[in-house]
Amino acid sequence: MIATQPKQADFDQRTPILAVGVDNGHGLLKVVLDADFRQMKVRCPSKFKELREDLLDYPTSKYGSTFYYRDGDAKELIGREFKTGELAYTTDPYGHTKLSDKAEYKIDYALHSILGALGTLPYRQVWNLYLVASIHNSKLFAHQLTEVLEGTHVVNFNGKAASQSIIKLHVGLVAPEGAGSYVYCRHQNLIDPTKIAIALDFGTGTIIPTVFAPGGSIEYREVLSVGGCVDLLDEIARVRELQIYEGGKLGDIELIRQGIENRSFLYGNSGISFREAYQRELMPWLKDRFSLALKTVQPWRKLAGSFVVWGGGAQLPGVAAAVEKFGFTAVADGSWANALGLQRLAQSRLERSK
């Protein structure tokens, strides 16, 4: 893991410092924090929409929010207002910005993601947050991500006239993608820390095989040339019934994702089922990616003691049974594993610093 050297945090000692794990995924942001003696989990689609006009009404959602950046260290955002997550999608289903649109958006919209997540939680005048985040190639991008997030940010959530919140962010660590998942699986006894572990990360945009040495350091890691779950969603989006319903356009992958997650396999409120298409497309999609991933980690297979699949793809219906035949365990909480582990890292690092 790569420790960064951020600016000194200017925490308000009158309010608690909260340890936070942040997994800013291509498809979904996951944030985990302990507050008010309970664990809080926020998940929002990684979508954004800048507002150019004042709103008369501010809808709310537990999967996204609106924030007006009044003042703070992100000078380029001062005076600008954004909808995030589900609200960005419903405002403009085809015209919003997706984190997956460009690789650099992982950094450019990292602060937007976190602020949008905080806006879904009960109001606080001051948030003091100690973050552990992760990113692909942390050696290269840890400093940039820290610079974007670190500092004080004054915002109004869900309306310019709403009471303002002061968010103080300190980035304690930017870890390699998957480090949090390793920590989570270790504490769930899914990984033997005394032996080599092989993990396949089936994410929204990427498939990443990783080999962990005993203790958790990364021995080998590769982002495969094929795409992640979004490729499966794209194939389902080509179903003729969905294209007819959308007036000749491909189906909306956000509605397809929701139908898979809630196990209804229904396309929004249209009444159209894509269950048959899912069942037809899943195994070809999985076989191609699983075979490529196994080929890259082949030199370590005979040495490893643990084999796991995590990421949102681990929770797709039918995946757990398929990978089990090859000795892999699909992590039941696969989409949350990284954020949960990162929060555990944040908590332990924060306690050691006291």
Buried (B, 14 or more C-beta within 10 A) or exposed (E): BBEBEBEEBEBBEEBBBBBBBBBBBBBBBBBBBBBEEEEBBBBBBBBBBEBEEEBEEBBBBEBBBBBBBBBBBBEEBBEBBBBBBBBBBBBEEEEBBBBBBEEEBBBBBBBBBBBBBBBBBEEBEBBBBBBBBBBBEBEEBBBBBBBBBBBBBBBBBBBBEBEEBBBBBBBBBBBBBBBBBBBBBBEBEBBBBEBBBBBBBBBBBBBBBBBBBEEBEBBBBBBBEEBBBBBBBBBBBEBEBBBEBBEEEBBBBBBBBBBBEEEEBBBBEEEBBBBEBBEEBBEEBBEBBBEBBBEBBEEBBEEBEBBBBBBBBBBBBEBBEBBEEEEBBBBEBBBBBBBBBBBBBBBEBBEEEE
